[in-house]
Amino acid sequence: MSVQFETRGEIALAIVDRPPVNAIDASVRAGLLEAARRTGADPALRTLVIACRGRTFMSGADLTELGSEIPPPTYTEVLDALESCPKPVIASLHGTALGGGLEIAMACHYRCSTPGARMGMPEITLGILPGAGGTQRLPRLVGSVPALELLLQGTPIEAVRALDLGLIDEIVGDDPVSEGVAFAARLLALGSLPRPTRLRTERLREIDNAQLQSILDRHARTLRGRTTQHLAIRAIRAARELPFDQGQRLEAELSAESLRSPESLALRHVFFAERECGRVPGIDTSTRPAPIHRAAVIGAGTMGSGIAMALADAGMDAVLIDRDPQGLERGLRLIRENYDSAVKRGRMDAATAQARQQRIHASLDFEQVRDVDLAIEAVFEDFELKRAILAQLDALIPPLAILASNTSSLSLGALARATRRPERVIGLHFFSPANVMRLLEIVRTQETAPSAITTGLALAKAMRKIGVVVGDGFGFVGNRMMLDGYFREAELMLLQGVPPARIDAVMETFGFAMGPNKVNDMAGIDVGTRVRAELARREAREQPYHAVSDALTTRGRLGQKSGRGIYRYEAGDRTPLHDPELAQLVGDLASKYRIASREVPDSEIEARCVLSLVNVGAQILAEGLACRASDIDVVWTSGYGFPRSRGGPMHHADSLGLRTVIERIEALADTGGGSYWKVSPLLAELARDGRSFADFDRSRPPET
Ligand code: T1G
């Protein structure tokens, strides 16, 4: 039973207990409806308190219930029963009171919260408009403008802010049940009466266009390419313009519309995909990760310093080691600057920044690794150098410690064989900046032990990153798809005379925050050249293969950092400017590779960039280098800027239909890609059988 009803004298208690996050399903709704009715009908009861067991108040509707007709009772039935209860109904919040959970609280007459509670409407992050009266009650409680802000930001607010806004009435102690009962007793003593939120219209205001525009501007970056915000604006305006019931009916229509949208299907796919990728088929869930309290990072370059920060931010001690005193000093300076700017931007307070820096211990002495639980090498991408360092670490660190490489291209298996503990060697492929980027590719070899993999996953979770387990193949998952797909096609189109700015504009319209050429310049064109040089030792590729980038590197045009790359940059300015010299360079290469210039329509630019990802992704799945198609979607949405509102390349392909994808790929065969546009066998097989990548994932053996 998800809701336990009990009484404490004249106070009724409805305690929701549906682990892990008290997501609201029919059993919770039925329990709350029953509690409201019993309290209303029982003369011995004078008030009802709703609280939750476990780590949090209700964290929203059960997402697995959405998308089809939800079983009775409806939210409106439950909320109307709570709001119209003839006795005061109180919600006692703790943990994260989100979405439908906060909507239930707002239908109550009074709200108290523990000091650490956070509350918000994250629906927009799922492409959903709240559908349980939230868009009508929230503006009545906090005012129209703050309500719209909360709906568009999606991120929860702290209890203090909620009190300030009028969303809650009191901050109480830490135990939501006993504190809720005490709060109720105080209200009864004050003779407090029911206070239906629907009747509280004093804070409803018109939002004029200027105000609206400034609100939208504030959320422009997170709402790029999204549509749900427009539904939220209509609903918030309806709250002031329409009687409550009409406003709630309009909200229900708009919410149902949002639930059917491809945008929401994609965002919900990513939500569950990010949680699924922590489960690795074939690895026993009881395999305990090794505890990591102290870790060493070898190499104080940009990656090493970022990794040390990520470890310290997660509460671990990080030993940052570099042979070069200047290099070490540079790394420490970068760390200091990053924390200073985080404090300046209000992302953390000075004391926290100080405490985290104190967890980072810099040293020139390798001996400092003798007591670590994990050692991560993050030195220059050179095979011999990395092998020597791993062998040295292997000799120094404790026998049970985990050894990891931050390589983005080298054979991990070959590196692991340089140690006496290949079963305890994993790849931890961080993305720059390592203290910010959420994705962590956890690379395993044939020898890697399950406990080493679960340790990598636990480390990712502790660092608030998304760990995706991938195989030890050419470029792992992300880089392979970027080099063999997306960027390869973008480069080929440059050789066919398509201006870089047009390619970037098409992909930014598709939803990427930045087009491939701008990303190439930002990341450093030489980085790609070095990765490809190492990869070329493992597998050959049909030429031209990133010929433009390699030629730019040869000429020292490394991108933003050298002021010239594919674009030109004024000193101290990151605005990409057209560079006529590029056309000359590209023209010479095109004639060298006998590539004719041709008209390439925008639709073809998008298809070549996106479908190349899908085709290579299918190949990676067939080779078993990714556990699921949805893992590939997580890699691309959390590490490579693929728009979440399209769900990732594999989900996007499913939304197009795999037969359509194949037709389009076959149509691309004569776009001058040589033998490139061959449909990968797995994609062909799925389409032939009328299946999707989602079907492919469902057919995978679950973790044991
Ligand atoms: N529905 C179903 N399952 C959910 C869920 C939900 N709302 N929230 C979490 N889970 C599962 C999750 O898949 C995972 O499962 C486990 O719980 C732990 O989650 C009517 C329509 C609450 C902040 O958007 O943001 O209300 O992988 O790993 O890091 O208008 O979960 O273990 O099998 O994320 O501690 C609005 C979504 C819904 C909140 C906890 N609510 N959840 O984070 O744990 S729409 C949300 C979260 C709505 C109304 C509308 C986070 C969390 P498994 P976790 P966590």
Boltz pocket constraint, residues with backbone or C-beta under 6 A from the ligand:
constraints:
  - pocket:
      binder: B
      contacts: [[A, 20], [A, 21], [A, 23], [A, 59], [A, 60], [A, 61], [A, 62], [A, 63], [A, 64], [A, 66], [A, 75], [A, 96], [A, 98], [A, 99], [A, 100], [A, 101], [A, 103], [A, 122], [A, 123], [A, 126], [A, 128], [A, 129], [A, 130], [A, 131], [A, 132], [A, 134], [A, 271], [A, 272], [A, 275], [A, 276]]
      max_distance: 6.0
